[in-house]
């Protein structure tokens, strides 16, 4: 299957499923506790997915000739997929032990290394920035309870959230 067709199908599936799920949020039970109901975050995220999926389809349409030409020069890296999958599974399994903050930092460092980032400065700055962003976004702003880890890792997590 060509890259153009694959990317178009992925964008179309995301656009369609996002629209269907967005429609489903109108049937969430209503609460009178606050102005923001249980549908708020799903609708916000799904609206973003709809916009980005549509933008991706437009971008693919604009770049269709360049994508077709680039497909011939592309060399696949099949092991990267398996390394990425293994890291995601390991991240999920060790997060209860290491906690969200430490686990996310190590996961970002590992995944960026697998994907080919070689600059130590880029690795450290990007992984630290992503970890800070996720720690501020999920446990702080959205109040999502995240694993804190055990032992010293719990103390590190308690320092941040």
CORSUL-V623579 format. One record per backbone hydrogen bond with DSSP energy under -1.0 kcal/mol. CO is the residue of the C=O (numbers start at 1). NH is the residue of the N-H. If there is no record, write none. Layout:
co: (CO:CO)
nh: (NH:NH)
//
This chain:
co: (2:3:4:5:6:7:8:9:10:11:12:13:14:15:16:17:18:19:20:21:23:24:25:37:39:40:41:42:43:44:45:46:47:48:49:50:51:52:53:54:55:56:57:58:59:63:64:65:66:67:78:79:80:81:82:83:84:85:86:87:88:89:90:91:94:95:97:99:100:101:102:103:104:105:106:107:108:109:110:111:112:113:119:120:121:122:123:124:125:126:127:128:129:130:131:132:133:134:135:136:137:138:147:150:151:152:153:154:155:156:157)
nh: (6:7:8:9:10:11:12:13:14:15:16:17:18:19:20:21:22:23:24:25:26:27:28:40:43:44:45:46:47:48:49:50:51:52:53:54:55:56:57:58:59:60:61:62:63:67:68:69:70:71:82:83:84:85:86:87:88:89:90:91:92:93:94:95:98:99:150:103:104:105:106:107:108:109:110:111:112:113:114:115:117:116:123:124:125:126:127:128:129:130:131:132:133:134:135:136:137:138:140:141:142:144:100:153:155:156:157:158:159:160:161)
//
